[in-house]
Amino acid sequence: MKRLGRTIDGRPGPLAQFPTDGYLSRVFHATRSDMSVKCAGALPAEPVQAGSGTTRQVLIGPDEGPHFAMRRFIMEPGGGMPAHTNAVEHEQYVLRGRATIGIGDETFEVRQDDVVFIPAGTPHWYRTEGDEAFEFLCMVPNHPDTIELV
């Protein structure tokens, strides 16, 4: 097992040429066609156009994994996303904050450590609650996706 350029027992590993004490050293730990290790903080975030106060980072893109992509969403206090559908299912894990989520005809309040599954084609929306940002990981299959506002 490798940790920032050293093997678990402390010996220099294949990434030892990268210093381990600075921010930039954590940007790319390792990248090969069959694996990658990188720092989420160094990856670009983009605003979600249909949302308000919402950004998205692609942590593992469809070009990196054969089955799923992993994305991180951050919704600032007062932010959210309007009702929409996706052609693909969503698996989500809440990292922090609270939000109200509508899924189909039901409404749920979710918070840190909650897990959410949204079937493909099901209308859903998000609204941040409280003074803290709402942040979650979202995994989706690497299939063509069509997003439609409802």
Order of alpha helices (4+ residues) and beta strands (2+ residues): beta-beta-beta-beta-beta-beta-beta-beta-beta-beta-beta-beta-beta-beta
